[in-house]
Amino acid sequence: MKQFIEFIAKNLVDDPGAVVVEETIDSEKKINLTLKVKREDIGKVIGKKGKTAIAMRILLTAVAAKDGKRAMLEILD
């Protein structure tokens, strides 16, 4: 899942080298992902009215559900 979010984010931003995704596992079935990008690229990851961020979270939820897990995505600037 970490690689999935990293792939999407790197294709959205101007500086793919600055994309950092951290994964923490709370329990056996819950995963928290934290996405960090440059301040200039934060708007591209969030999108207008948050639509890009919402879409990323929906896709992440679907991928996690396929493995029987729950995943949360937090976007930091």
C-alpha positions as CSV (number, residue, x, y, z in Angstrom):
1,M,0.0,0.0,0.0
2,K,2.9,2.3,0.7
3,Q,4.2,1.8,-2.8
4,F,0.8,2.4,-4.3
5,I,0.4,5.8,-2.6
6,E,4.0,6.7,-3.4
7,F,3.4,5.9,-7.1
8,I,0.3,8.1,-7.3
9,A,2.0,11.0,-5.5
10,K,5.2,10.9,-7.5
11,N,3.1,11.2,-10.7
12,L,1.2,14.2,-9.4
13,V,4.0,16.4,-8.2
14,D,6.7,18.4,-9.9
15,D,9.5,17.1,-7.6
16,P,9.0,13.3,-7.3
17,G,12.2,13.0,-5.3
18,A,10.7,14.9,-2.4
19,V,7.8,12.5,-1.9
20,V,8.0,10.6,1.4
21,V,5.5,8.0,2.5
22,E,5.7,6.6,6.1
23,E,3.8,3.6,7.1
24,T,2.9,2.7,10.7
25,I,0.9,-0.3,11.7
26,D,-1.4,0.2,14.7
27,S,-2.7,-3.3,14.8
28,E,-2.9,-6.4,12.6
29,K,-5.6,-4.9,10.5
30,K,-5.0,-1.1,10.7
31,I,-2.4,0.8,8.7
32,N,-1.7,4.5,8.9
33,L,0.1,6.2,6.0
34,T,1.6,9.7,6.1
35,L,2.4,11.4,2.9
36,K,4.9,14.3,2.8
37,V,5.6,16.5,-0.2
38,K,7.1,19.9,-0.8
39,R,5.0,22.9,0.1
40,E,4.8,23.9,-3.5
41,D,3.3,20.5,-4.5
42,I,0.7,20.2,-1.7
43,G,-2.0,21.7,-3.8
44,K,-1.4,19.2,-6.6
45,V,-1.8,16.3,-4.1
46,I,-4.9,17.7,-2.5
47,G,-6.6,19.0,-5.6
48,K,-9.5,21.3,-6.1
49,K,-11.9,21.1,-3.1
50,G,-9.8,18.1,-1.9
51,K,-11.0,15.8,-4.8
52,T,-7.6,14.3,-5.5
53,A,-7.0,13.5,-1.9
54,I,-10.4,12.0,-1.5
55,A,-9.8,9.8,-4.6
56,M,-6.5,8.7,-3.2
57,R,-8.1,7.7,0.1
58,I,-10.9,5.8,-1.7
59,L,-8.4,3.9,-3.8
60,L,-6.3,3.1,-0.7
61,T,-9.4,1.9,1.1
62,A,-10.2,-0.4,-1.8
63,V,-6.7,-1.8,-1.9
64,A,-6.6,-2.3,1.9
65,A,-10.0,-4.0,1.9
66,K,-8.8,-6.5,-0.7
67,D,-6.2,-7.6,1.9
68,G,-8.8,-7.5,4.7
69,K,-7.2,-4.4,6.4
70,R,-8.1,-0.8,7.0
71,A,-5.9,2.0,5.9
72,M,-5.8,5.8,6.7
73,L,-4.0,8.4,4.7
74,E,-2.8,11.7,6.2
75,I,-1.3,14.4,4.0
76,L,1.3,16.7,5.6
77,D,2.9,19.8,4.1
